[in-house]
Amino acid sequence: MSVTEIKENVFSVGAVDWNIRDFHGYSTEKGTTYNSYLIKDEKIALVDTVKKEFKDDLLFHLSELVDPEKIDYLIVNHVEMDHSGSLPEIMDIIKPEKLFCSKNGHKALLEHFHREDWPYEIVKTGDTIKLGKKTVTFLETPMLHWPDSMFTYIPEDKLLFSSDGFGQHIASTERYADELNDCDLMHQAAKYYSNILTVFSPNVKRLLAKVAEMGIEIDMIAPDHGVIWRGESCGEIISAYERWCNYISADKVLVIYDSMWHSTEKMAKVIGSELARGGLEVKMLNLKVNHRSDIMTDVLDAKALILGSSTLNNNMLPVMADFITYFKGLRPKNKVVAAFGSYGWSGEAVKHINQVMEAINLPLAHPGVRVRNVPRPEHFEECQELARAVVAAVKEMA
Ligand code: FEO
């Protein structure tokens, strides 16, 4: 990434991580960026830093613009290590007059870095500091994506530094959404939302309402990951967040399964065909070849999930247990579910899947279909019945 002036005297100075492929279980096949921004005014402020391994990239970019020791203020919008891992070394170099953070940010910085001596200045929503011609206003955004998170806004530039919000895991030299030739952008933004923010959708909803209430005008959204949204693209990503945080979905159903000796797979295929006959968009997702985080991207706009697993050692198959654990943590809402699977002698997989779904308040459209060993035609009829029950439940949903 090279230094880019994104507004007059506001610069993108962060780093590109082309090679990261796993972010806490989320597959980042396109890499990512750790964005940091420098505001040059009578007071010079740095907004967020980068992951520890990318400290030299940040310092190299800063040194093109300013002697790092001349930076007056450091604004820490978020303490997670991908944005603060380099902080101790950066603090030692720039020795800022003040470090601005939220109350929870202060607590998290102390717990991470054990540095009582840093010049903390705790800020809350609506607090404003004057840099010279520009001012910056803070907006606390708890749980987007940690309790400490906050946004920083420059009203003179209608520029919102949105921390993890509105991010995407995309490595690129281009800095703006409208410069990417890759039409995968909204897919990556959806993947990011689904895998990181779904569980915090009520907070996203409250935040969007608060931004509207505060009358914040936005011409540019600069997140801490991926490309910057400017002009019309700001409206596109905000509209997408409105849909996602309200769990708005399509008449789409996912058949997510794993199979030991193809019996569960045969059931999955019959279920998939019957769902399609019922007029739903169907995706068949074999857990052996689809990553949990890609499946979660499809979950975002699906109205139903049908989960299939053979029984192994009185339980579901390991890849299904992995997926369900991940899915449960992200707590998607406004979906109906059902389960199916074959077994040899005990057959607990369907029961265990149903228990997890009930525990997270996702309604079962059907009690489930279990088949001992290899399915016969009458078992396929049961699978078709299950599919028809899901079609009916989806059609009843708003
Ligand atoms: Fe990109 Fe929650 O850190």
Residues whose N, C-alpha, C, O or C-beta is under 5 A from the ligand:
A	BS01	FEO	E80 D82 H145 D164
